[in-house]
Amino acid sequence: MAGRNTKYPVIALWNPIWTIVWSLLFSPVFGAFLQRTNWTEMGEPDKANQSGIWVALGLIFLGGYLFAEPFLPDANDFSQYYFLICWFIFYFLWLIFDGRFQVKAVADRYGSDFHHKLWGKPLMLGAGGLLLWTAISLTYIMGLVMMGFIKID
């Protein structure tokens, strides 16, 4: 199939649209990591580094929120939604400043003429990451309760 891909070789990529969609569930860390891999495959080290920065920022956000959340005030009805609000803000910041650019770059360079990598391994790793984060969260909260730093009514 000739078409758009006359300048670039056929390469294997994760579909950038699906990296964005799955990031809504698994976090922008998931999407930024996969897009970082795609940028590397496409020969774009600067853009790969930018996606790598979003991976680091995402890990800092998740870790920072994990340790700060028990100490956030319960002053209003929205306090139970702090994490959800922060999650969507971070997701949309990643989408606006990094995530969306790969969709256009892949469409312009390759159209649909690239090998679509299989999603089994990344989705299982994403689910494993969610389980790990949940286990760490529960262990941390249980430790704070047992040491008397926070009280459960």
C-alpha positions as CSV (number, residue, x, y, z in Angstrom):
1,M,0.0,0.0,0.0
2,A,1.8,3.2,-1.2
3,G,0.0,6.3,0.0
4,R,1.3,8.6,2.7
5,N,4.2,6.6,4.0
6,T,6.8,7.2,1.3
7,K,9.2,9.2,3.4
8,Y,9.2,7.1,6.6
9,P,9.7,3.4,7.1
10,V,6.9,1.3,8.5
11,I,7.3,1.1,12.3
12,A,5.5,-0.5,15.2
13,L,3.7,2.0,17.5
14,W,1.0,2.1,20.1
15,N,-2.0,4.0,18.7
16,P,-1.6,7.5,20.1
17,I,-5.4,8.0,20.3
18,W,-5.7,4.9,22.5
19,T,-2.8,6.0,24.7
20,I,-4.9,9.1,25.5
21,V,-8.1,7.1,26.1
22,W,-6.4,4.5,28.3
23,S,-4.7,7.3,30.2
24,L,-8.0,8.4,31.5
25,L,-8.2,5.1,33.4
26,F,-4.6,4.3,34.1
27,S,-3.3,7.9,34.5
28,P,-1.2,10.2,32.3
29,V,1.9,8.3,33.5
30,F,0.7,5.4,31.4
31,G,0.0,7.4,28.3
32,A,3.1,9.5,28.6
33,F,5.3,6.4,29.0
34,L,3.8,4.8,25.9
35,Q,4.0,8.0,23.9
36,R,7.6,8.4,25.0
37,T,8.3,4.9,23.6
38,N,6.5,5.9,20.3
39,W,8.5,9.2,20.0
40,T,11.7,7.1,20.5
41,E,10.6,4.7,17.7
42,M,9.8,7.7,15.5
43,G,13.3,9.2,16.0
44,E,12.2,12.2,18.0
45,P,14.4,12.2,21.2
46,D,13.4,15.7,22.3
47,K,9.7,14.8,22.2
48,A,10.5,11.5,23.9
49,N,12.3,13.5,26.7
50,Q,9.3,15.8,27.1
51,S,7.0,12.8,27.5
52,G,9.5,11.4,30.0
53,I,9.1,14.6,32.0
54,W,5.4,14.0,32.1
55,V,6.0,10.5,33.4
56,A,8.1,11.9,36.2
57,L,5.6,14.7,37.0
58,G,2.8,12.1,37.1
59,L,4.7,9.9,39.5
60,I,5.4,13.0,41.7
61,F,1.7,14.0,41.5
62,L,0.5,10.5,42.5
63,G,3.0,10.1,45.3
64,G,2.6,13.6,46.6
65,Y,-1.2,13.3,46.7
66,L,-1.0,9.9,48.3
67,F,1.0,11.2,51.2
68,A,-0.8,14.6,51.5
69,E,-4.4,13.4,51.2
70,P,-4.9,12.2,54.8
71,F,-4.0,15.7,56.0
72,L,-6.2,17.7,53.6
73,P,-9.0,19.5,55.3
74,D,-12.5,18.1,55.3
75,A,-14.0,21.6,55.3
76,N,-16.6,21.2,52.6
77,D,-18.7,18.8,50.6
78,F,-16.1,18.7,47.8
79,S,-13.3,17.3,50.0
80,Q,-14.2,13.8,49.0
81,Y,-13.6,14.8,45.4
82,Y,-10.1,16.4,45.8
83,F,-8.3,13.5,44.1
84,L,-10.8,13.2,41.3
85,I,-10.6,16.9,40.6
86,C,-6.7,16.9,40.8
87,W,-6.7,13.8,38.5
88,F,-8.7,15.4,35.8
89,I,-6.7,18.7,36.0
90,F,-3.5,16.8,35.6
91,Y,-4.9,14.6,32.8
92,F,-6.1,17.7,30.9
93,L,-2.8,19.5,31.4
94,W,-0.9,16.5,30.0
95,L,-3.4,16.2,27.1
96,I,-3.1,19.9,26.2
97,F,0.7,20.3,26.6
98,D,1.9,16.9,25.5
99,G,-0.5,14.0,24.8
100,R,-2.4,15.4,21.8
101,F,0.6,16.3,19.7
102,Q,1.5,12.7,18.9
103,V,-1.9,12.0,17.4
104,K,-1.3,14.6,14.6
105,A,2.4,13.6,14.2
106,V,1.5,10.0,13.6
107,A,-1.4,10.9,11.3
108,D,0.7,13.2,9.2
109,R,3.7,10.8,8.9
110,Y,2.1,7.4,8.7
111,G,-1.7,7.8,8.5
112,S,-2.8,4.3,9.4
113,D,0.2,2.7,7.7
114,F,2.1,1.6,10.7
115,H,2.2,-1.7,12.7
116,H,-0.2,-1.4,15.6
117,K,1.4,-2.8,18.7
118,L,-0.7,-5.2,20.8
119,W,-2.3,-3.8,24.0
120,G,-2.2,-6.9,26.2
121,K,1.1,-6.2,28.0
122,P,0.6,-2.5,28.6
123,L,-2.9,-2.9,29.8
124,M,-1.9,-5.7,32.2
125,L,1.0,-3.5,33.5
126,G,-1.4,-0.6,33.8
127,A,-3.8,-2.7,35.8
128,G,-0.9,-4.0,37.9
129,G,0.2,-0.4,38.5
130,L,-3.3,0.5,39.8
131,L,-3.3,-2.5,42.1
132,L,0.2,-1.5,43.4
133,W,-0.9,2.1,44.0
134,T,-4.0,0.9,45.8
135,A,-2.0,-1.5,48.0
136,I,0.5,1.3,48.9
137,S,-2.3,3.7,49.6
138,L,-4.1,1.2,51.9
139,T,-0.9,0.3,53.7
140,Y,0.0,4.0,54.2
141,I,-3.5,4.8,55.6
142,M,-3.6,1.7,57.8
143,G,-0.2,2.7,59.2
144,L,-1.4,6.3,59.9
145,V,-4.5,4.9,61.7
146,M,-2.5,2.4,63.7
147,M,0.0,5.0,64.8
148,G,-2.7,7.4,65.8
149,F,-2.0,10.1,63.3
150,I,-5.5,10.0,61.9
151,K,-8.7,8.8,63.5
152,I,-11.5,7.0,61.8
153,D,-15.0,7.8,63.1
